[in-house]
Amino acid sequence: MRIAVIIPALNEEITIAKVVADFKRELPEAEIIVFDNNSTDNTAKLARKAGARVIHYKKRGKGNVMQGAFEIIDSGIYVIVDGDDTYPAEAVHKLLKPVLENKADMAVGCRMGNFRKEEKTLLHNIGNHFILAMLKFCFPTGIQDMLSGFRVMTRGLVKNLNLLSPGFSIEAELTIKALEEDYRIVEVPIDYRPRPKGSRSKLDSFSDGMYILTTIMSLFRDYRPMQFFMLMSMVPFALTVGFGVNIVVELLRTGSIGRIATFIMALFSLIMTFMLLFIGFLASSVHQSRRELLHMLKKIRNSV
């Protein structure tokens, strides 16, 4: 079966040649493809010299690169790995095994033990743990490392998932959508290395972290609509209770409602609560119908 190793890269001249050489050694029959995302250094030149096919992809962002790669490259198995030499190439065999044996549609390199040790800044440390906590709250799937950049996937999964994230939130979107559309995912523990000296991360702890959180909430709305709108309805419900208590206390004390504005606010908040719950119910029904349709289409594809 044809295997394509896809390496998104932006200014990785320090590490790219080693990453290409390592994967050529481990998978000599695979095609190694570096997607150069507007690098201003010698990334493309060194990748080509190391034996990789280089594709210059102009649309900035890791998510855009991966979407482009999935459209351009046609293969039976897709290996996705970062070009920063933090993932050991020798671990690819452990990730390939469950996919080649048809036990999984996606194998994810789980780096959690070593990853925590390598977190350098306080902001990155706090942000990473908060994002992971949000992922587990919104999608309690049991997957430990939804943000891993080392994955092996089947052609069926790659060609049928509709991905939208342009940046670093692509891994979270990829994992969540695959799970929600009933693809089989396994995690494989791997080592995780620090970046070599002189190599710099392209991830901005604050801006990229905020974008990842926004993506998580959008996916939560799309794939867990009832829970999302129930959570949203808690705000007007709390206002209803707060205003309502004042009205009841005044009614018991005076026998009349003197604060008309408070009564109107309580009524408005109550209506908003029921509206959000109703929207959640409708969205949940639409989502369920969509899941049934996708399941039916998947069965048809598998039978052809």
The 8 nearest C-alpha neighbors of each residue, nearest first, counted from 0:
[[1, 75, 2, 76, 74, 99, 29, 28],
 [0, 2, 75, 74, 76, 3, 29, 28],
 [3, 1, 76, 29, 77, 75, 74, 0],
 [2, 4, 30, 77, 29, 78, 31, 74],
 [3, 5, 78, 31, 32, 79, 30, 77],
 [4, 6, 79, 32, 78, 33, 3, 31],
 [5, 7, 33, 80, 81, 82, 34, 79],
 [8, 6, 34, 33, 81, 82, 35, 5],
 [9, 7, 35, 82, 34, 36, 11, 6],
 [8, 10, 38, 36, 11, 35, 37, 7],
 [11, 9, 38, 40, 12, 42, 39, 8],
 [10, 12, 13, 42, 15, 14, 9, 8],
 [13, 11, 42, 41, 15, 14, 10, 40],
 [14, 12, 11, 15, 198, 197, 16, 195],
 [13, 15, 17, 83, 12, 11, 16, 84],
 [14, 16, 18, 17, 82, 11, 12, 46],
 [17, 15, 19, 46, 49, 18, 45, 14],
 [16, 18, 20, 19, 15, 14, 21, 84],
 [19, 17, 15, 21, 16, 20, 84, 82],
 [18, 20, 16, 22, 17, 21, 23, 15],
 [21, 19, 17, 23, 18, 22, 16, 24],
 [22, 20, 24, 18, 23, 19, 88, 17],
 [21, 23, 25, 24, 19, 20, 88, 26],
 [24, 22, 27, 20, 26, 21, 25, 19],
 [23, 25, 21, 22, 27, 26, 20, 19],
 [24, 26, 22, 23, 27, 89, 21, 88],
 [27, 25, 23, 29, 28, 22, 24, 30],
 [28, 26, 23, 24, 29, 25, 22, 30],
 [29, 27, 26, 30, 2, 23, 1, 25],
 [30, 28, 2, 26, 3, 27, 31, 1],
 [29, 31, 3, 4, 32, 2, 28, 51],
 [32, 30, 4, 51, 3, 52, 29, 5],
 [33, 31, 52, 5, 51, 53, 4, 6],
 [34, 32, 6, 53, 7, 35, 5, 52],
 [35, 33, 7, 54, 55, 8, 53, 6],
 [34, 36, 55, 8, 56, 37, 33, 9],
 [35, 37, 56, 9, 38, 57, 8, 34],
 [38, 36, 57, 35, 39, 9, 56, 55],
 [39, 37, 10, 9, 40, 36, 35, 42],
 [38, 40, 10, 37, 41, 42, 9, 43],
 [39, 41, 38, 10, 42, 12, 11, 43],
 [42, 40, 44, 12, 43, 45, 39, 10],
 [41, 43, 12, 45, 11, 44, 40, 10],
 [42, 44, 46, 45, 41, 47, 35, 53],
 [45, 43, 41, 47, 46, 42, 48, 53],
 [44, 46, 48, 42, 47, 43, 16, 41],
 [47, 45, 49, 43, 16, 48, 44, 51],
 [48, 46, 51, 50, 44, 49, 45, 52],
 [47, 49, 45, 50, 46, 44, 51, 16],
 [50, 48, 46, 47, 16, 51, 45, 20],
 [51, 49, 47, 48, 46, 52, 19, 20],
 [52, 50, 47, 31, 32, 46, 49, 53],
 [51, 53, 32, 47, 33, 31, 54, 50],
 [54, 52, 33, 32, 34, 51, 47, 43],
 [53, 55, 34, 35, 56, 33, 52, 32],
 [56, 54, 35, 34, 36, 57, 53, 37],
 [55, 57, 36, 35, 58, 54, 34, 64],
 [56, 58, 36, 37, 59, 55, 35, 64],
 [59, 57, 56, 63, 60, 64, 36, 37],
 [60, 58, 57, 36, 63, 61, 64, 37],
 [61, 59, 166, 63, 165, 62, 64, 58],
 [60, 62, 166, 64, 63, 167, 65, 165],
 [61, 63, 165, 166, 169, 65, 164, 64],
 [62, 64, 165, 66, 60, 61, 65, 67],
 [65, 63, 61, 67, 62, 66, 68, 60],
 [66, 64, 68, 62, 67, 63, 69, 61],
 [67, 65, 63, 69, 68, 64, 62, 70],
 [66, 68, 64, 70, 65, 69, 63, 71],
 [67, 69, 65, 71, 70, 66, 72, 64],
 [68, 70, 66, 67, 72, 71, 65, 157],
 [71, 69, 67, 68, 72, 66, 73, 158],
 [72, 70, 68, 69, 67, 73, 66, 65],
 [73, 71, 69, 68, 70, 74, 3, 67],
 [74, 72, 71, 75, 69, 70, 154, 3],
 [73, 75, 76, 1, 2, 3, 72, 154],
 [74, 76, 154, 1, 0, 2, 153, 77],
 [77, 75, 2, 153, 74, 154, 152, 3],
 [76, 78, 3, 152, 151, 2, 4, 153],
 [77, 79, 151, 4, 150, 5, 3, 152],
 [80, 78, 5, 150, 149, 4, 6, 151],
 [79, 81, 149, 6, 148, 5, 82, 78],
 [82, 80, 6, 83, 148, 7, 149, 8],
 [81, 83, 8, 15, 6, 84, 18, 7],
 [82, 84, 85, 14, 81, 11, 194, 15],
 [85, 83, 86, 18, 82, 14, 194, 87],
 [84, 86, 192, 83, 191, 194, 193, 87],
 [85, 87, 84, 191, 88, 192, 149, 190],
 [88, 86, 89, 90, 85, 190, 84, 191],
 [89, 87, 90, 22, 91, 21, 86, 25],
 [88, 90, 91, 87, 25, 92, 21, 22],
 [91, 89, 88, 92, 93, 87, 189, 94],
 [90, 92, 94, 89, 93, 88, 95, 87],
 [93, 91, 95, 94, 90, 96, 89, 25],
 [94, 92, 91, 96, 90, 95, 187, 97],
 [95, 93, 91, 92, 106, 96, 151, 187],
 [94, 96, 92, 98, 93, 97, 99, 91],
 [95, 97, 99, 93, 98, 94, 100, 92],
 [98, 96, 102, 100, 103, 99, 95, 101],
 [99, 97, 103, 101, 95, 100, 96, 102],
 [98, 100, 96, 101, 97, 95, 102, 103],
 [99, 101, 97, 98, 102, 96, 103, 95],
 [102, 100, 98, 99, 103, 97, 104, 96],
 [101, 103, 97, 100, 98, 104, 183, 99],
 [104, 102, 183, 98, 105, 97, 101, 184],
 [103, 105, 183, 153, 152, 98, 182, 184],
 [106, 104, 152, 184, 103, 151, 183, 107],
 [105, 107, 185, 151, 94, 150, 186, 184],
 [108, 106, 150, 186, 109, 187, 149, 185],
 [107, 109, 187, 149, 189, 188, 186, 150],
 [110, 108, 188, 144, 187, 186, 189, 111],
 [109, 111, 189, 114, 191, 113, 112, 190],
 [112, 110, 114, 113, 109, 115, 144, 143],
 [113, 111, 114, 110, 115, 116, 190, 109],
 [112, 114, 116, 115, 191, 111, 110, 190],
 [115, 113, 111, 117, 116, 110, 112, 191],
 [116, 114, 117, 113, 118, 112, 111, 124],
 [115, 117, 113, 114, 118, 112, 119, 111],
 [118, 116, 114, 115, 119, 193, 113, 192],
 [119, 117, 115, 124, 116, 120, 114, 123],
 [118, 120, 117, 121, 123, 124, 116, 122],
 [121, 119, 123, 122, 124, 118, 125, 204],
 [120, 122, 124, 123, 125, 119, 118, 126],
 [123, 121, 125, 124, 120, 126, 204, 205],
 [124, 122, 126, 120, 204, 121, 125, 127],
 [123, 125, 121, 127, 122, 126, 118, 120],
 [126, 124, 122, 128, 127, 123, 121, 129],
 [127, 125, 123, 129, 128, 124, 122, 130],
 [126, 128, 130, 124, 129, 125, 123, 131],
 [127, 129, 131, 125, 130, 126, 132, 124],
 [128, 130, 132, 126, 131, 127, 125, 133],
 [131, 129, 133, 127, 132, 128, 126, 134],
 [130, 132, 134, 128, 133, 129, 127, 135],
 [131, 133, 129, 135, 130, 134, 128, 136],
 [134, 132, 136, 130, 131, 135, 137, 129],
 [135, 133, 131, 137, 132, 136, 138, 130],
 [134, 136, 139, 138, 132, 133, 137, 131],
 [137, 135, 133, 134, 138, 139, 132, 131],
 [138, 136, 134, 135, 133, 219, 139, 215],
 [137, 139, 135, 140, 134, 136, 219, 175],
 [140, 138, 135, 136, 141, 137, 134, 142],
 [141, 139, 142, 138, 135, 178, 143, 175],
 [140, 142, 139, 143, 135, 138, 144, 186],
 [143, 141, 140, 144, 145, 186, 139, 185],
 [144, 142, 141, 145, 109, 111, 186, 131],
 [145, 143, 109, 146, 147, 142, 111, 110],
 [144, 146, 171, 147, 174, 143, 142, 170],
 [147, 145, 170, 144, 171, 148, 168, 169],
 [148, 146, 149, 144, 145, 108, 109, 170],
 [147, 149, 80, 81, 146, 150, 79, 170],
 [150, 148, 80, 108, 79, 147, 107, 81],
 [151, 149, 107, 79, 106, 78, 108, 148],
 [150, 152, 78, 106, 105, 77, 94, 95],
 [153, 151, 105, 77, 104, 76, 150, 78],
 [154, 152, 76, 155, 104, 156, 75, 77],
 [153, 155, 75, 157, 156, 76, 158, 74],
 [156, 154, 153, 158, 157, 159, 104, 152],
 [155, 157, 159, 153, 154, 158, 160, 104],
 [158, 156, 154, 155, 159, 160, 153, 69],
 [157, 159, 155, 156, 154, 160, 69, 70],
 [158, 160, 156, 157, 155, 161, 154, 297],
 [161, 159, 157, 158, 162, 156, 177, 176],
 [160, 162, 159, 163, 158, 176, 157, 66],
 [163, 161, 160, 164, 66, 173, 172, 169],
 [162, 164, 165, 161, 62, 169, 66, 63],
 [163, 165, 169, 62, 166, 168, 162, 172],
 [166, 164, 62, 63, 60, 163, 61, 169],
 [167, 165, 62, 60, 61, 168, 164, 169],
 [166, 168, 169, 61, 62, 207, 170, 211],
 [167, 169, 211, 171, 166, 170, 164, 172],
 [168, 170, 62, 172, 164, 167, 171, 173],
 [171, 169, 173, 146, 172, 168, 174, 145],
 [170, 172, 174, 145, 173, 168, 169, 146],
 [173, 171, 169, 175, 170, 174, 176, 168],
 [172, 174, 170, 171, 176, 175, 169, 177],
 [175, 173, 177, 171, 172, 176, 145, 170],
 [176, 174, 178, 172, 177, 173, 179, 171],
 [175, 177, 179, 178, 173, 174, 172, 180],
 [176, 178, 182, 180, 174, 175, 179, 173],
 [179, 177, 175, 181, 176, 180, 182, 174],
 [178, 180, 176, 181, 177, 175, 222, 182],
 [179, 181, 177, 178, 182, 176, 290, 293],
 [182, 180, 178, 179, 177, 183, 294, 176],
 [181, 183, 177, 178, 180, 104, 184, 156],
 [182, 184, 103, 104, 181, 105, 185, 178],
 [185, 183, 105, 103, 106, 104, 182, 186],
 [186, 184, 106, 107, 103, 105, 187, 183],
 [187, 185, 107, 106, 109, 108, 188, 184],
 [186, 188, 108, 109, 107, 189, 94, 185],
 [189, 187, 109, 108, 110, 186, 190, 111],
 [190, 188, 110, 108, 109, 187, 191, 90],
 [189, 191, 110, 113, 192, 87, 86, 188],
 [192, 190, 86, 113, 85, 110, 114, 189],
 [191, 193, 85, 86, 194, 190, 84, 113],
 [194, 192, 85, 117, 195, 191, 84, 114],
 [193, 195, 85, 198, 192, 83, 196, 84],
 [196, 194, 198, 197, 193, 14, 84, 13],
 [195, 197, 198, 194, 199, 13, 193, 14],
 [196, 198, 195, 199, 13, 194, 14, 200],
 [197, 199, 196, 195, 194, 13, 200, 11],
 [200, 198, 197, 201, 194, 196, 11, 83],
 [199, 201, 202, 198, 203, 194, 83, 11],
 [202, 200, 203, 199, 9, 10, 204, 167],
 [203, 201, 200, 204, 207, 167, 208, 206],
 [204, 202, 207, 205, 206, 201, 208, 200],
 [203, 205, 123, 208, 207, 202, 206, 122],
 [204, 206, 208, 203, 207, 209, 126, 122],
 [207, 205, 209, 208, 203, 204, 210, 202],
 [208, 206, 210, 203, 209, 205, 204, 211],
 [207, 209, 205, 211, 206, 210, 204, 212],
 [210, 208, 212, 206, 207, 211, 205, 213],
 [209, 211, 207, 213, 212, 208, 214, 206],
 [210, 212, 168, 214, 208, 213, 209, 207],
 [211, 213, 215, 209, 214, 210, 208, 216],
 [214, 212, 210, 216, 211, 215, 209, 217],
 [213, 215, 217, 211, 212, 216, 218, 210],
 [214, 216, 212, 218, 213, 217, 219, 211],
 [215, 217, 219, 213, 218, 214, 220, 212],
 [218, 216, 214, 220, 219, 215, 213, 221],
 [217, 219, 221, 215, 220, 216, 222, 214],
 [220, 218, 216, 223, 217, 222, 221, 215],
 [221, 219, 224, 217, 218, 227, 223, 222],
 [220, 222, 218, 219, 224, 223, 217, 286],
 [221, 223, 219, 218, 220, 224, 286, 179],
 [222, 224, 219, 220, 226, 225, 221, 227],
 [225, 223, 220, 227, 283, 279, 226, 221],
 [226, 224, 279, 228, 227, 283, 223, 280],
 [225, 227, 229, 224, 223, 228, 230, 279],
 [228, 226, 224, 230, 220, 225, 229, 223],
 [227, 229, 231, 279, 230, 225, 226, 275],
 [230, 228, 232, 226, 231, 227, 276, 225],
 [229, 231, 227, 228, 233, 232, 226, 234],
 [232, 230, 228, 229, 233, 234, 227, 275],
 [231, 233, 272, 229, 234, 230, 235, 275],
 [232, 234, 236, 231, 230, 235, 237, 229],
 [233, 235, 237, 236, 232, 231, 238, 230],
 [236, 234, 268, 238, 237, 272, 232, 233],
 [235, 237, 239, 233, 238, 234, 272, 232],
 [236, 238, 240, 234, 239, 235, 233, 241],
 [239, 237, 235, 241, 236, 240, 242, 268],
 [240, 238, 265, 236, 268, 242, 237, 241],
 [239, 241, 243, 237, 238, 242, 244, 236],
 [242, 240, 238, 243, 239, 244, 237, 245],
 [241, 243, 265, 239, 245, 244, 240, 238],
 [242, 244, 240, 246, 245, 241, 239, 265],
 [243, 245, 247, 246, 241, 242, 240, 248],
 [246, 244, 248, 242, 243, 247, 249, 241],
 [245, 247, 243, 249, 244, 248, 250, 242],
 [248, 246, 250, 244, 249, 245, 251, 243],
 [249, 247, 245, 251, 250, 246, 244, 252],
 [248, 250, 252, 246, 247, 251, 253, 245],
 [251, 249, 254, 255, 247, 253, 248, 252],
 [252, 250, 248, 249, 254, 253, 247, 255],
 [253, 251, 249, 250, 254, 248, 255, 247],
 [254, 252, 250, 255, 251, 249, 256, 248],
 [253, 255, 250, 251, 252, 256, 249, 257],
 [256, 254, 250, 253, 257, 249, 251, 252],
 [257, 255, 250, 258, 249, 246, 259, 254],
 [256, 258, 259, 255, 249, 250, 246, 253],
 [259, 257, 261, 260, 256, 262, 246, 249],
 [258, 260, 262, 261, 257, 263, 256, 264],
 [259, 261, 263, 262, 258, 264, 265, 257],
 [262, 260, 264, 258, 259, 263, 242, 265],
 [261, 263, 259, 265, 260, 264, 266, 258],
 [264, 262, 266, 260, 261, 265, 267, 259],
 [265, 263, 267, 261, 266, 262, 268, 260],
 [266, 264, 239, 262, 268, 242, 263, 267],
 [265, 267, 263, 269, 264, 268, 262, 270],
 [268, 266, 264, 270, 269, 265, 263, 271],
 [269, 267, 235, 271, 265, 239, 270, 266],
 [268, 270, 272, 266, 271, 267, 239, 265],
 [269, 271, 267, 273, 272, 268, 274, 266],
 [272, 270, 274, 268, 269, 273, 275, 267],
 [273, 271, 232, 269, 275, 270, 274, 235],
 [272, 274, 276, 270, 275, 271, 277, 269],
 [275, 273, 271, 277, 276, 272, 270, 278],
 [274, 276, 278, 272, 277, 273, 232, 228],
 [277, 275, 279, 273, 274, 278, 229, 228],
 [276, 278, 280, 274, 279, 275, 273, 281],
 [279, 277, 275, 281, 280, 276, 282, 274],
 [278, 280, 225, 276, 228, 282, 277, 224],
 [279, 281, 277, 283, 278, 282, 225, 276],
 [282, 280, 278, 284, 283, 279, 277, 285],
 [283, 281, 285, 279, 284, 280, 224, 278],
 [282, 284, 286, 280, 224, 281, 285, 225],
 [283, 285, 281, 287, 282, 286, 280, 288],
 [286, 284, 282, 288, 283, 287, 289, 281],
 [287, 285, 283, 289, 284, 288, 282, 290],
 [286, 288, 290, 284, 289, 285, 283, 291],
 [289, 287, 285, 291, 286, 290, 292, 284],
 [288, 290, 286, 292, 287, 291, 293, 285],
 [291, 289, 287, 293, 292, 288, 294, 286],
 [290, 292, 294, 288, 289, 293, 295, 287],
 [291, 293, 289, 295, 294, 290, 296, 288],
 [294, 292, 296, 290, 295, 291, 297, 289],
 [295, 293, 291, 297, 292, 296, 290, 298],
 [294, 296, 292, 298, 293, 297, 291, 299],
 [297, 295, 299, 293, 298, 294, 300, 292],
 [296, 298, 294, 300, 299, 295, 293, 301],
 [299, 297, 301, 295, 296, 300, 302, 294],
 [298, 300, 296, 302, 297, 301, 295, 303],
 [301, 299, 297, 303, 302, 298, 296, 295],
 [302, 300, 298, 299, 303, 297, 296, 155],
 [301, 303, 299, 300, 298, 297, 296, 295],
 [302, 300, 301, 299, 298, 297, 296, 295]]
